[in-house]
Amino acid sequence: MKTVVACPLEGPTLESVKNWLKHRPMEDGPIDFVHIIQRSVYGADFMQVVESPTPEQFQVFREAFSENIRAQLFPSIPADIRSASQVHILLANDEAEEMIHYLKENKAKLLVVGTRGIKGFAGMFTSSFATKMMKEAPCDLLVLRP
């Protein structure tokens, strides 16, 4: 079974993922940890187009984020599964669209996402990746609450 974790880098969602990993059945196989960095393209002075992060910054982010995910989450995985698991850091204009594309391309069977658990009035005005995945993911979805 191909399992993909939409990987947070900090906060209570990261703790939820760690806890889930400790109780996940080993026979479910390796995991792809995917973190998506938001790309911004905007017009600057004198009709110049600026992309953020730059390709150089993205390479630095990719290495740093990959190391962070390995340090934070890989100790929670049994050694035989750890060696077959992978970390992917992607750059996208739309995180949800990129994740859908990744899931289809890699024939994922399960997507694990975390939620920050924002409720009430504040929750009405936040863009929720988990909510988008509930509507559009081409595979089973497990939502972890903090």
Buried (B, 14 or more C-beta within 10 A) or exposed (E): EBBBBBBBEEEBBBBBBBEBBEEBEEEEBBBBBBBBBEBEEEEEEEEEEEEEBEEEEBEEBBEEBBEBBBEBBBEBBEEEBBEEBEBBBBBBEEBBEBBBBBBEEBEBBBBBBBBBEEEEEEEEEEEBBBBBBEEEBEBEBEBBEE
